[in-house]
Amino acid sequence: MRANLPQMSEAMTKIAELILADPALPLHLSITELARRAGTSAATVTRFCRLVGYSGYVQLRVGLATELGRDDASESWRTDIGRSYDPDDAPADVLGKLLSAHARALEATAALVDIEEVARIAKAIWACRHLDIYGIANSGTMAADLQGRLYRIGVNAHAWDEVHKGLASAAILTSDSIAIGISNSGRTKETIEMLEVAKENGAFTVAITRDRNSPIARVADACIINASPHHAAQPDDPSARYAQILVLDLLYLLVAQQDFTTTADRLAATRLAVTSHRRPPTRARGTSRSSSSP
């Protein structure tokens, strides 16, 4: 591209400047979108591709993807895990960085939480007829964990991490139901869609996300914010998960407080039901049977 700049028209030069400044741009934009960015036409983009050695826009994108792939491993690490952790870090350094990042995420989340709002949501959950919890991938794991704990204390909770089943459940919710959507980014399409259907059917909707201005937050009637140690959280950012856990633990405990006696009875009953499936504690090696106190 640089070699051909002297022969390019003004419009083609603008295309080249855009791509040289951000080589990944064509991977995210259609030919029409790139032309619009450059203030030119799709036909000019096609001519530009031919000038720099490609038969068309698709071939240009393949060439750029191949070129960028040389740095793919490092870029993938930075994109998914973040720049705080280096693949060459010593184990002790990884531990120290994790501890620091988790502490920052938890402290930031605690500062962001509207405790009165969470208490209001907890009260509504205890009184609701039916609770749906939606989440995809990692957030689906969080949804299942919250569902299991709430179900154990008597809340009619159901977790959905598959959009077809979640939509079917959302379609039969009513005004005495609650739906919670968990999405760290706030932009997971399937979770937003399930929450939207729940709201259309009269359910009280809650979003748990790090972005108060995200699409899922705009759909929900109430929102609980968890912090992220980075401005733009990475998909595999470990600290984001712990920020979510703090919020979900808080919500669970406030629900459990709504009726202490009933909660205690249900916890005791469920604990008793599984007692026979737990092995008794074993003696530590080297401990003598006669060493116990009289």
Residue pairs with C-beta under 8 A, 6 or more apart in sequence:
1 16
1 19
1 20
1 52
2 16
2 20
4 16
4 51
4 52
5 13
5 16
7 51
8 16
8 48
8 51
9 44
11 38
11 39
11 40
11 44
12 40
12 44
12 47
12 48
12 51
14 38
14 39
14 40
15 34
15 38
15 40
15 44
15 45
15 48
16 48
16 52
18 25
18 34
18 37
18 38
19 25
19 26
19 64
23 64
23 67
23 68
24 64
24 68
25 34
25 37
26 34
26 57
26 60
26 61
26 64
27 61
27 64
27 65
27 68
29 37
31 42
31 45
31 46
31 57
32 42
34 45
34 57
35 41
35 42
35 44
35 45
38 44
38 45
45 57
46 56
46 57
49 55
49 56
49 57
49 59
49 60
50 56
52 60
54 60
54 63
68 75
77 87
78 234
79 234
79 235
80 234
80 235
80 236
81 234
81 236
81 237
82 230
82 234
82 237
84 97
84 101
84 229
84 230
85 94
85 97
89 97
98 238
98 239
101 229
101 238
101 239
102 238
102 239
102 242
104 229
104 239
105 227
105 228
105 229
105 239
105 240
105 242
105 243
106 242
106 243
106 246
108 227
108 229
108 243
109 225
109 226
109 227
109 243
109 246
109 247
110 246
111 227
112 225
112 226
112 227
113 224
113 225
113 247
113 250
114 224
114 225
117 222
117 223
117 224
118 224
118 247
118 250
118 251
118 254
119 254
120 222
121 178
121 206
121 222
121 224
121 251
122 251
122 254
122 255
122 257
122 258
123 258
124 178
124 204
125 131
125 150
125 155
125 178
125 251
125 255
126 155
126 255
126 258
126 259
128 155
128 156
128 176
128 177
128 178
128 204
129 156
129 174
129 176
129 177
130 156
130 158
130 173
130 174
130 176
130 177
130 178
131 147
131 150
131 155
131 156
131 157
131 158
131 177
131 178
131 179
131 180
132 157
132 158
132 159
132 160
132 166
132 169
132 170
132 173
132 177
132 178
132 179
132 180
132 194
132 198
132 203
133 143
133 146
133 147
133 157
133 158
133 159
133 160
133 179
133 180
133 182
134 143
134 159
134 160
134 161
134 166
134 170
134 179
134 180
134 181
134 182
134 190
134 191
134 194
134 195
135 141
135 142
135 143
135 144
135 159
135 160
135 161
135 181
135 182
135 183
135 191
136 161
136 163
136 183
136 188
136 190
136 191
137 161
138 184
138 235
138 241
139 161
139 182
139 183
139 184
139 188
139 191
139 244
140 159
140 161
141 161
142 182
142 241
142 244
142 245
142 248
143 159
143 160
143 161
143 180
143 182
144 159
144 161
145 248
146 157
146 159
146 180
146 248
146 251
146 252
147 157
147 158
147 159
148 159
149 252
150 157
150 252
150 255
151 157
152 266
152 267
152 270
153 255
153 256
153 262
153 263
153 266
153 267
154 262
154 263
154 266
155 255
158 169
160 166
160 169
160 194
163 190
163 193
163 194
166 190
166 194
167 193
167 194
167 197
170 179
170 194
170 195
170 197
170 198
170 201
170 203
171 197
171 201
172 201
173 179
173 198
173 201
173 202
173 203
174 201
174 202
174 203
175 202
175 203
175 204
177 198
177 201
177 202
177 203
177 204
178 203
178 204
178 205
178 206
179 194
179 195
179 198
179 199
179 203
179 204
179 205
179 206
180 205
180 206
180 207
180 208
181 191
181 192
181 194
181 195
181 205
181 206
181 207
181 208
181 216
181 219
181 220
182 191
182 208
182 209
182 244
183 191
183 192
183 207
183 208
183 209
183 214
183 216
184 209
184 210
184 226
184 228
184 233
184 240
184 244
185 209
185 210
185 211
185 214
185 233
186 207
186 209
186 210
186 211
186 214
186 215
186 216
186 217
187 211
187 214
187 215
187 216
188 216
191 216
192 215
192 216
192 219
195 205
195 207
195 216
195 219
195 220
196 219
198 205
199 205
199 219
199 220
199 221
204 221
204 222
205 219
205 220
205 221
205 222
206 220
206 221
206 222
206 223
206 224
207 214
207 216
207 217
207 219
207 220
207 222
207 223
207 224
208 223
208 224
208 226
208 244
208 247
208 248
209 216
209 217
209 223
209 224
209 225
209 226
210 225
210 226
210 227
210 228
210 233
210 240
210 243
211 217
212 223
212 225
217 223
224 247
224 251
225 247
226 240
226 243
226 244
226 246
226 247
227 243
228 237
228 239
228 240
228 243
229 237
229 239
229 240
230 237
233 240
234 240
256 263
257 263
283 289
